[in-house]
């Protein structure tokens, strides 16, 4: 029994952990953040503040007004889009921009399709992040948001994912990535370890979190246990993530072929979210470009 209690969280991670993780309990445990439209809107205000992205959004407005009739439509890929919260927000606000959301979870994509059924300028597909159903040079921008990078079991998987992004981006296209601030996690690991909370207004469900940082500080494993007060444990999932700091990101981006500039990295404004948001309160936003 003691050996089971002291097992490394990394040893509990299943190779296909995501097949069971993304379900109704995921939405309930992460809903405070991922299901809040106000939070998503505030996020997008920050994420879209780069000049290159503002220019791209203006192009979409000009296309809709008929000012750029010969211009190809602006197309955006939301990779690892989850339930499509960013895809749907953009499609709702920019009717002339074509948005494509792609994710490995059938459950979340079904939800995204149901929520966007009234929109004609957004579509969703299911599949691996290293195999996007699109031609070379298809998109003006690719987004990897919601702390959804670094979940492949090896760094080569992360490299292959970025190589696929590079393939589908148009020359001069933008990759926008947002993730946990690795430096903050490494320096403040104890602040995020061993937490629990009630799930929303439902006081019959408790989410418990335990985290483990690898000895080299490069990987973080999180164990999430959902407990029902009347039934006991109903879900127990362990999730790994590779933490990249600025120098490591710069290296992997340049190895793939992206251009990293002085303004590529921005710290997330911690005042954006009030309350307890754990790892999601300290993030970094990254903008890199495919060479013209």
Residue frames as qw, qx, qy, qz and C-alpha x, y, z in Angstrom:
[[0.000, 0.886, 0.464, 0.000, 0.00, 0.00, 0.00],
 [0.305, -0.802, 0.089, 0.506, 2.75, 2.47, 0.94],
 [0.426, -0.145, 0.581, 0.678, 4.59, 1.79, -2.31],
 [0.222, 0.626, 0.648, 0.373, 1.43, 2.69, -4.24],
 [0.145, -0.934, -0.267, 0.185, 0.99, 5.95, -2.31],
 [0.349, -0.724, 0.296, 0.516, 4.60, 6.93, -2.97],
 [0.664, 0.325, 0.525, 0.421, 4.58, 6.09, -6.67],
 [0.149, -0.270, 0.236, 0.922, 5.85, 8.80, -8.96],
 [0.509, 0.594, 0.300, -0.547, 3.06, 10.59, -10.79],
 [0.298, 0.574, -0.576, -0.500, 5.07, 10.18, -13.99],
 [0.053, -0.116, 0.989, 0.079, 4.76, 6.41, -13.64],
 [0.373, 0.428, 0.713, -0.413, 0.96, 6.74, -13.55],
 [0.349, 0.560, -0.186, -0.728, 0.74, 8.53, -16.91],
 [0.742, 0.292, 0.603, 0.034, -0.93, 6.42, -19.60],
 [0.371, -0.050, 0.533, 0.759, 0.34, 6.68, -23.18],
 [0.060, -0.445, -0.582, -0.678, -3.14, 7.71, -24.39],
 [0.130, -0.329, -0.626, 0.695, -4.20, 9.67, -21.29],
 [0.209, 0.161, -0.074, -0.962, -6.18, 12.21, -23.32],
 [0.350, -0.186, -0.780, -0.484, -8.69, 9.60, -24.52],
 [0.420, -0.525, -0.728, 0.138, -10.23, 9.44, -21.03],
 [0.286, -0.276, -0.325, 0.858, -9.41, 12.90, -19.71],
 [0.159, 0.049, -0.168, -0.972, -11.51, 15.15, -21.94],
 [0.218, -0.445, -0.850, -0.177, -15.10, 14.51, -20.85],
 [0.302, -0.792, -0.341, -0.408, -17.88, 16.15, -18.87],
 [0.677, -0.650, -0.166, 0.303, -15.75, 16.09, -15.70],
 [0.542, 0.052, 0.126, 0.829, -12.95, 17.91, -17.51],
 [0.009, -0.607, -0.305, -0.734, -15.40, 20.70, -18.34],
 [0.553, -0.770, -0.282, -0.152, -16.57, 20.82, -14.74],
 [0.734, -0.455, -0.072, 0.500, -13.08, 20.79, -13.22],
 [0.436, -0.055, 0.221, 0.870, -11.68, 23.33, -15.70],
 [0.110, 0.738, 0.590, 0.308, -14.90, 25.25, -16.34],
 [0.287, -0.827, -0.180, 0.449, -13.94, 28.17, -14.12],
 [0.206, -0.556, 0.405, 0.696, -11.43, 29.06, -16.81],
 [0.152, -0.052, 0.791, 0.591, -12.17, 27.23, -20.05],
 [0.023, 0.569, 0.794, 0.214, -15.95, 27.71, -19.96],
 [0.114, -0.746, -0.314, 0.576, -16.01, 31.39, -19.01],
 [0.496, 0.696, 0.358, 0.377, -16.80, 33.58, -22.02],
 [0.113, -0.992, 0.057, -0.026, -15.62, 36.74, -20.23],
 [0.611, -0.559, 0.459, 0.322, -12.22, 35.17, -19.50],
 [0.685, 0.258, 0.530, 0.427, -11.91, 34.01, -23.12],
 [0.282, 0.899, 0.230, 0.245, -12.72, 37.50, -24.40],
 [0.315, -0.911, 0.245, 0.105, -10.14, 39.10, -22.08],
 [0.733, -0.235, 0.517, 0.374, -7.61, 36.52, -23.21],
 [0.608, 0.532, 0.437, 0.395, -8.18, 37.31, -26.86],
 [0.040, 0.997, 0.015, 0.059, -7.69, 41.03, -26.24],
 [0.462, -0.722, 0.463, 0.226, -4.22, 40.22, -24.91],
 [0.724, 0.001, 0.612, 0.318, -3.37, 37.55, -27.48],
 [0.525, 0.665, 0.428, 0.314, -4.38, 39.65, -30.47],
 [0.141, -0.951, -0.012, 0.275, -2.42, 42.75, -29.41],
 [0.567, -0.246, 0.471, 0.630, 0.65, 41.92, -31.53],
 [0.236, 0.583, -0.194, -0.753, 0.86, 44.31, -34.53],
 [0.106, 0.168, -0.859, -0.472, 1.03, 41.42, -37.03],
 [0.032, 0.386, 0.918, -0.091, -2.21, 39.97, -35.66],
 [0.173, 0.652, 0.317, -0.667, -3.95, 43.34, -35.59],
 [0.183, 0.450, -0.501, -0.716, -3.00, 43.79, -39.23],
 [0.060, -0.067, -0.962, -0.259, -4.38, 40.36, -40.07],
 [0.095, 0.547, 0.754, -0.351, -7.69, 41.10, -38.35],
 [0.197, 0.629, -0.002, -0.752, -7.95, 44.43, -40.21],
 [0.111, 0.219, -0.777, -0.580, -7.44, 42.54, -43.47],
 [0.020, 0.346, 0.938, -0.018, -10.44, 40.41, -42.53],
 [0.144, 0.670, 0.427, -0.590, -12.52, 43.55, -41.94],
 [0.160, 0.537, -0.363, -0.745, -11.45, 45.03, -45.28],
 [0.032, -0.010, -0.928, -0.371, -12.33, 41.80, -47.07],
 [0.079, 0.517, 0.819, -0.234, -15.80, 41.84, -45.52],
 [0.155, 0.742, 0.193, -0.623, -16.32, 45.43, -46.70],
 [0.720, 0.599, 0.321, 0.138, -15.27, 44.60, -50.26],
 [0.005, 0.945, -0.260, -0.196, -12.16, 46.78, -50.13],
 [0.150, -0.552, 0.792, 0.215, -9.80, 43.91, -50.99],
 [0.863, 0.248, 0.107, -0.426, -11.77, 41.83, -53.46],
 [0.731, 0.503, -0.460, -0.009, -8.72, 40.24, -55.05],
 [0.103, -0.541, 0.744, -0.378, -7.19, 39.27, -51.71],
 [0.556, -0.098, -0.825, -0.029, -7.35, 35.69, -50.55],
 [0.615, -0.671, -0.171, -0.378, -9.55, 35.28, -47.47],
 [0.089, -0.584, 0.674, -0.444, -7.85, 35.32, -44.11],
 [0.873, -0.157, -0.428, -0.176, -7.69, 31.77, -42.73],
 [0.228, -0.613, 0.604, -0.454, -6.79, 30.80, -39.16],
 [0.738, -0.063, -0.672, -0.009, -6.03, 27.38, -37.69],
 [0.500, -0.605, 0.373, -0.495, -6.82, 26.87, -34.00],
 [0.649, 0.214, -0.728, 0.057, -4.68, 23.83, -33.21],
 [0.339, -0.193, -0.799, 0.458, -5.59, 21.84, -30.09],
 [0.196, -0.385, -0.162, -0.887, -8.73, 23.96, -30.04],
 [0.103, 0.123, 0.799, -0.579, -10.59, 22.00, -27.36],
 [0.241, 0.604, 0.737, -0.184, -14.28, 22.92, -27.36],
 [0.364, 0.524, 0.436, 0.635, -13.54, 25.75, -29.77],
 [0.203, -0.816, -0.377, 0.387, -13.83, 28.70, -27.43],
 [0.191, -0.554, 0.258, 0.768, -11.29, 30.86, -29.32],
 [0.180, 0.143, 0.764, 0.603, -12.37, 29.63, -32.76],
 [0.019, -0.701, -0.704, -0.112, -16.00, 30.48, -32.09],
 [0.198, -0.777, -0.185, 0.568, -15.17, 33.87, -30.57],
 [0.180, -0.363, 0.453, 0.794, -13.17, 34.88, -33.67],
 [0.087, 0.296, 0.814, 0.493, -15.71, 33.48, -36.11],
 [0.066, -0.763, -0.620, 0.170, -18.51, 35.32, -34.31],
 [0.154, -0.806, -0.059, 0.568, -16.72, 38.66, -34.37],
 [0.030, 0.556, -0.533, -0.637, -15.10, 38.40, -37.83],
 [0.796, 0.333, 0.409, -0.298, -17.54, 36.88, -40.31],
 [0.628, 0.715, -0.268, -0.150, -15.12, 37.20, -43.24],
 [0.023, -0.596, 0.797, -0.094, -12.35, 35.20, -41.53],
 [0.882, 0.010, -0.414, -0.227, -12.35, 31.44, -42.05],
 [0.329, -0.584, 0.656, -0.347, -11.47, 29.53, -38.88],
 [0.819, 0.082, -0.554, -0.123, -10.51, 25.85, -38.64],
 [0.501, -0.593, 0.514, -0.364, -10.34, 24.16, -35.24],
 [0.771, 0.224, -0.595, -0.035, -8.47, 20.86, -34.90],
 [0.427, -0.542, 0.573, -0.442, -8.18, 18.67, -31.80],
 [0.250, 0.192, -0.949, -0.024, -7.57, 15.06, -30.78],
 [0.210, 0.163, 0.801, -0.536, -10.67, 14.84, -28.58],
 [0.120, -0.365, -0.765, -0.517, -13.86, 13.69, -30.29],
 [0.239, -0.662, -0.650, 0.287, -15.86, 14.73, -27.21],
 [0.157, -0.597, -0.088, 0.782, -14.63, 18.33, -27.33],
 [0.017, -0.083, 0.566, 0.820, -14.95, 18.62, -31.11],
 [0.128, -0.516, -0.814, -0.235, -18.55, 17.38, -30.97],
 [0.205, -0.728, -0.444, 0.480, -19.22, 20.09, -28.40],
 [0.150, -0.413, 0.235, 0.867, -17.50, 22.73, -30.58],
 [0.016, -0.182, -0.740, -0.647, -19.58, 21.73, -33.60],
 [0.169, -0.658, -0.734, 0.023, -22.82, 21.92, -31.61],
 [0.224, -0.712, -0.252, 0.616, -21.94, 25.36, -30.25],
 [0.073, -0.443, 0.359, 0.818, -20.97, 26.74, -33.68],
 [0.390, 0.375, 0.818, 0.197, -23.80, 25.26, -35.76],
 [0.224, 0.883, 0.350, -0.220, -25.09, 28.78, -36.51],
 [0.097, -0.795, 0.361, 0.478, -21.76, 29.89, -38.01],
 [0.857, 0.506, 0.096, -0.001, -20.73, 29.30, -41.64],
 [0.386, 0.810, -0.385, 0.217, -17.11, 30.48, -41.29],
 [0.283, -0.565, 0.734, -0.249, -15.82, 27.93, -38.78],
 [0.900, 0.079, -0.371, -0.215, -15.25, 24.20, -39.11],
 [0.492, -0.604, 0.592, -0.205, -13.77, 21.53, -36.86],
 [0.800, 0.289, -0.517, -0.093, -11.85, 18.30, -37.38],
 [0.790, -0.529, 0.293, -0.100, -10.54, 15.49, -35.19],
 [0.886, 0.347, -0.193, 0.240, -7.02, 14.10, -35.40],
 [0.745, -0.327, -0.081, 0.575, -3.44, 14.20, -34.28],
 [0.051, -0.933, 0.015, 0.355, -1.78, 17.61, -33.99],
 [0.329, -0.473, 0.616, 0.537, 1.07, 16.39, -36.21],
 [0.207, 0.199, 0.823, 0.489, -1.34, 15.63, -39.05],
 [0.271, 0.495, 0.271, -0.780, -3.58, 18.59, -39.91],
 [0.518, 0.453, 0.694, 0.210, -6.03, 17.95, -42.79],
 [0.203, 0.927, 0.051, -0.311, -4.88, 20.95, -44.84],
 [0.764, 0.533, 0.016, 0.364, -2.62, 21.71, -47.79],
 [0.595, -0.154, -0.074, 0.785, 0.78, 23.33, -47.53],
 [0.126, 0.017, 0.058, 0.990, 0.67, 27.15, -47.07],
 [0.162, -0.580, -0.747, -0.282, -3.04, 27.14, -46.13],
 [0.364, -0.808, -0.444, 0.134, -3.23, 29.54, -43.17],
 [0.161, 0.804, -0.126, 0.558, -2.33, 33.13, -42.37],
 [0.222, -0.566, 0.566, -0.557, -2.12, 32.28, -38.69],
 [0.706, -0.176, -0.686, 0.003, -1.95, 29.19, -36.49],
 [0.380, -0.626, 0.330, -0.596, -2.86, 29.41, -32.79],
 [0.652, -0.112, -0.726, 0.188, -1.84, 26.95, -30.07],
 [0.244, -0.540, 0.213, -0.777, -3.62, 28.31, -27.01],
 [0.806, -0.425, -0.032, -0.410, -4.92, 27.20, -23.63],
 [0.361, -0.600, 0.705, -0.107, -1.60, 25.78, -22.46],
 [0.930, 0.190, 0.240, -0.204, -1.90, 22.96, -25.02],
 [0.611, 0.649, -0.444, 0.093, 1.73, 22.60, -26.12],
 [0.006, 0.577, -0.753, 0.316, 4.29, 20.16, -24.73],
 [0.776, -0.170, 0.394, -0.462, 2.07, 17.14, -24.17],
 [0.844, 0.346, -0.403, -0.075, 3.83, 14.69, -26.46],
 [0.887, -0.444, 0.022, 0.125, 5.90, 12.09, -24.55],
 [0.712, -0.124, 0.176, 0.669, 9.13, 13.21, -26.26],
 [0.040, -0.682, 0.081, 0.726, 10.56, 16.52, -27.44],
 [0.137, -0.053, 0.747, 0.649, 10.62, 15.11, -30.96],
 [0.076, 0.612, 0.785, 0.060, 6.82, 14.99, -30.80],
 [0.044, -0.833, -0.222, 0.505, 6.74, 18.70, -29.95],
 [0.159, -0.446, 0.504, 0.722, 9.20, 19.40, -32.79],
 [0.153, 0.225, 0.856, 0.440, 7.05, 17.43, -35.25],
 [0.059, 0.768, 0.607, -0.197, 3.97, 19.37, -34.18],
 [0.051, -0.784, 0.074, 0.614, 5.73, 22.68, -34.87],
 [0.195, -0.205, 0.721, 0.632, 7.00, 21.30, -38.19],
 [0.158, 0.521, 0.816, 0.196, 3.38, 20.57, -39.14],
 [0.004, 0.859, 0.293, -0.419, 2.45, 24.13, -38.19],
 [0.164, -0.561, 0.430, 0.688, 5.28, 25.38, -40.39],
 [0.246, 0.131, 0.841, 0.463, 4.01, 23.25, -43.28],
 [0.099, 0.685, 0.713, 0.116, 0.44, 24.60, -43.22],
 [0.118, -0.793, -0.141, 0.580, 1.41, 28.25, -42.58],
 [0.551, 0.794, 0.134, 0.219, 1.70, 30.62, -45.53],
 [0.591, 0.150, -0.128, 0.782, 5.08, 32.36, -46.00],
 [0.024, -0.376, 0.114, -0.919, 5.01, 35.34, -43.66],
 [0.634, -0.508, -0.460, -0.359, 2.34, 33.64, -41.57],
 [0.194, -0.568, 0.497, -0.627, 2.17, 33.93, -37.78],
 [0.628, -0.241, -0.733, 0.102, 2.26, 31.25, -35.08],
 [0.319, -0.585, 0.250, -0.703, 0.69, 32.44, -31.82],
 [0.675, -0.137, -0.710, 0.150, 1.36, 30.22, -28.82],
 [0.364, -0.636, 0.262, -0.628, 0.36, 30.66, -25.19],
 [0.792, -0.108, -0.590, 0.114, 1.50, 28.43, -22.34],
 [0.671, -0.720, -0.129, 0.123, 2.47, 28.21, -18.69],
 [0.126, 0.880, -0.408, 0.208, 5.50, 30.25, -17.68],
 [0.890, 0.028, -0.409, 0.198, 8.10, 27.51, -17.16],
 [0.334, 0.378, -0.463, 0.729, 10.42, 29.74, -15.16],
 [0.472, -0.432, 0.209, -0.740, 7.64, 30.64, -12.73],
 [0.932, -0.181, -0.201, -0.242, 6.69, 26.98, -12.27],
 [0.769, 0.183, -0.455, 0.410, 10.29, 25.94, -11.61],
 [0.188, 0.340, -0.428, 0.816, 10.81, 28.70, -9.08],
 [0.446, -0.194, 0.323, -0.812, 7.40, 28.47, -7.37],
 [0.463, -0.019, -0.851, -0.248, 6.61, 24.78, -7.65],
 [0.147, -0.199, -0.837, 0.489, 5.46, 24.46, -4.03],
 [0.288, 0.208, 0.204, -0.912, 2.76, 27.10, -4.57],
 [0.632, 0.175, -0.360, -0.664, 0.91, 24.93, -7.10],
 [0.378, 0.104, -0.920, 0.016, 1.37, 21.51, -5.51],
 [0.225, -0.306, -0.881, 0.281, -1.31, 19.57, -3.62],
 [0.275, 0.024, 0.097, -0.956, -4.45, 21.66, -4.03],
 [0.027, 0.397, 0.914, 0.082, -8.14, 20.81, -3.87],
 [0.238, 0.103, 0.069, -0.963, -11.40, 22.64, -4.47],
 [0.497, 0.440, 0.670, -0.331, -15.13, 22.15, -4.80],
 [0.251, 0.168, 0.657, 0.691, -16.32, 22.05, -8.39],
 [0.160, -0.388, -0.365, -0.831, -18.43, 25.13, -9.00],
 [0.518, -0.328, 0.179, -0.769, -21.76, 25.20, -7.18],
 [0.883, -0.093, -0.411, -0.208, -21.87, 21.41, -6.94],
 [0.276, -0.658, 0.594, -0.372, -20.76, 20.62, -3.41],
 [0.954, -0.090, 0.252, -0.140, -20.93, 16.89, -4.10],
 [0.860, 0.394, -0.025, 0.324, -17.79, 16.96, -6.26],
 [0.387, -0.839, 0.276, 0.264, -14.22, 17.74, -5.22],
 [0.758, 0.583, -0.198, 0.216, -11.18, 18.05, -7.50],
 [0.651, -0.677, 0.255, 0.231, -7.83, 17.17, -5.91],
 [0.627, 0.731, -0.229, 0.141, -4.49, 17.98, -7.56],
 [0.700, -0.568, 0.312, 0.300, -1.02, 16.67, -6.88],
 [0.573, 0.796, -0.194, 0.014, 1.98, 17.68, -8.99],
 [0.809, -0.363, 0.275, 0.371, 5.51, 16.43, -9.46],
 [0.309, 0.891, -0.295, -0.156, 8.39, 18.30, -11.08],
 [0.937, 0.200, -0.146, 0.246, 11.10, 16.18, -12.70],
 [0.689, -0.496, 0.005, 0.528, 14.62, 16.43, -11.28],
 [0.448, 0.067, 0.295, 0.841, 15.82, 18.49, -14.27],
 [0.125, 0.524, 0.282, -0.794, 12.80, 20.81, -14.07],
 [0.105, 0.160, -0.601, -0.776, 11.80, 20.10, -17.66],
 [0.405, -0.283, -0.753, -0.434, 8.65, 18.08, -17.08],
 [0.343, -0.127, 0.493, -0.790, 5.66, 18.51, -14.80],
 [0.306, -0.241, -0.892, -0.230, 3.15, 15.76, -14.05],
 [0.396, -0.172, 0.266, -0.862, -0.26, 16.55, -12.61],
 [0.157, -0.237, -0.959, 0.004, -2.56, 13.99, -11.01],
 [0.405, -0.154, 0.015, -0.901, -6.21, 15.04, -10.95],
 [0.119, -0.229, -0.958, 0.128, -8.66, 13.05, -8.85],
 [0.426, -0.296, -0.175, -0.837, -12.40, 13.80, -8.98],
 [0.116, -0.118, -0.908, 0.385, -14.20, 12.67, -5.85],
 [0.463, -0.465, -0.383, -0.650, -17.96, 12.47, -5.32],
 [0.250, -0.386, 0.604, -0.651, -18.89, 12.75, -1.64],
 [0.804, -0.039, 0.312, -0.505, -21.53, 10.05, -2.03],
 [0.941, 0.318, -0.073, -0.087, -19.63, 7.71, -4.40],
 [0.725, -0.443, 0.329, 0.413, -15.92, 8.14, -3.76],
 [0.167, -0.485, 0.518, 0.685, -13.33, 8.45, -6.54],
 [0.699, 0.558, 0.398, -0.205, -14.95, 8.67, -9.96],
 [0.663, 0.717, -0.073, 0.203, -11.93, 9.79, -12.02],
 [0.600, -0.659, 0.301, 0.338, -8.16, 9.56, -11.59],
 [0.726, 0.635, 0.083, 0.250, -5.96, 10.91, -14.40],
 [0.531, -0.599, 0.206, 0.563, -2.27, 11.81, -14.58],
 [0.529, 0.829, 0.152, 0.104, -1.12, 14.33, -17.19],
 [0.661, -0.299, 0.150, 0.671, 2.44, 15.16, -18.27],
 [0.356, 0.927, 0.105, 0.052, 3.70, 18.38, -19.85],
 [0.699, 0.084, -0.002, 0.710, 7.12, 19.50, -21.08],
 [0.150, -0.924, -0.157, 0.313, 7.99, 22.93, -19.69],
 [0.627, 0.394, 0.148, 0.656, 9.87, 25.18, -22.14],
 [0.240, -0.747, -0.132, 0.606, 11.49, 28.41, -21.00],
 [0.356, 0.866, -0.051, -0.348, 12.33, 31.27, -23.39],
 [0.036, -0.634, 0.706, 0.315, 15.75, 29.93, -24.43],
 [0.414, 0.029, 0.908, 0.067, 14.37, 26.43, -25.03],
 [0.512, 0.691, 0.452, -0.235, 11.45, 27.78, -27.06],
 [0.209, 0.839, -0.313, -0.394, 13.82, 29.94, -29.10],
 [0.208, -0.403, 0.852, 0.260, 15.94, 26.89, -29.91],
 [0.452, 0.270, 0.850, 0.010, 13.06, 24.64, -30.97],
 [0.425, 0.803, 0.245, -0.338, 11.41, 27.40, -33.05],
 [0.145, 0.783, -0.475, -0.374, 14.62, 28.18, -34.90],
 [0.342, -0.210, 0.899, 0.176, 15.34, 24.49, -35.46],
 [0.505, 0.517, 0.685, -0.089, 12.00, 24.21, -37.25],
 [0.400, 0.331, 0.424, 0.742, 12.67, 27.36, -39.29],
 [0.109, -0.896, -0.426, -0.060, 10.61, 30.07, -37.60],
 [0.301, 0.519, -0.157, 0.784, 11.84, 33.64, -37.19],
 [0.503, -0.651, -0.472, 0.315, 12.11, 34.68, -33.54],
 [0.213, 0.687, 0.018, 0.694, 12.19, 38.44, -32.97],
 [0.159, 0.196, -0.526, 0.812, 12.81, 40.75, -30.01],
 [0.477, -0.118, 0.225, -0.842, 9.08, 41.13, -29.35],
 [0.548, -0.023, -0.784, -0.292, 8.26, 37.42, -29.72],
 [0.473, -0.289, -0.776, 0.301, 7.91, 36.75, -25.97],
 [0.252, -0.516, 0.067, -0.816, 5.53, 38.54, -23.63],
 [0.061, -0.071, -0.851, 0.516, 4.65, 37.86, -20.02],
 [0.260, -0.579, -0.698, -0.332, 0.97, 37.35, -19.34],
 [0.162, -0.486, 0.220, -0.830, -0.57, 40.19, -17.29],
 [0.259, -0.143, -0.898, 0.325, -1.24, 38.54, -13.92],
 [0.228, 0.214, 0.391, -0.866, -3.92, 41.13, -13.18],
 [0.401, 0.010, -0.584, -0.705, -6.08, 39.75, -16.01],
 [0.654, -0.309, -0.663, -0.193, -7.52, 37.00, -13.80],
 [0.292, -0.506, 0.462, -0.667, -8.64, 37.62, -10.24],
 [0.895, -0.226, 0.162, -0.349, -8.89, 34.67, -7.89],
 [0.550, -0.409, 0.719, 0.113, -7.23, 31.26, -7.80],
 [0.790, 0.539, -0.120, -0.268, -6.30, 30.11, -11.30],
 [0.869, -0.272, 0.349, 0.222, -3.13, 28.21, -10.38],
 [0.588, -0.115, 0.494, 0.630, -0.78, 27.57, -13.29],
 [0.350, 0.649, 0.539, 0.406, -3.03, 29.50, -15.68],
 [0.137, -0.964, -0.159, 0.165, -2.41, 32.83, -13.97],
 [0.267, -0.744, 0.451, 0.415, 1.29, 32.89, -14.86],
 [0.798, 0.384, 0.432, 0.170, 1.71, 32.38, -18.57],
 [0.209, -0.491, 0.400, 0.745, 3.72, 33.56, -21.52],
 [0.663, 0.667, 0.270, -0.206, 2.55, 34.54, -25.00],
 [0.451, -0.351, 0.576, 0.584, 4.79, 33.85, -27.99],
 [0.610, 0.732, 0.137, -0.269, 4.59, 35.13, -31.56],
 [0.403, -0.384, 0.630, 0.541, 6.91, 33.79, -34.27],
 [0.590, 0.628, -0.039, -0.506, 6.71, 33.97, -38.06],
 [0.821, 0.176, 0.456, 0.293, 7.40, 31.75, -41.03],
 [0.249, -0.430, 0.335, 0.800, 9.92, 33.44, -43.35],
 [0.562, 0.655, 0.074, -0.500, 8.54, 35.09, -46.49]]
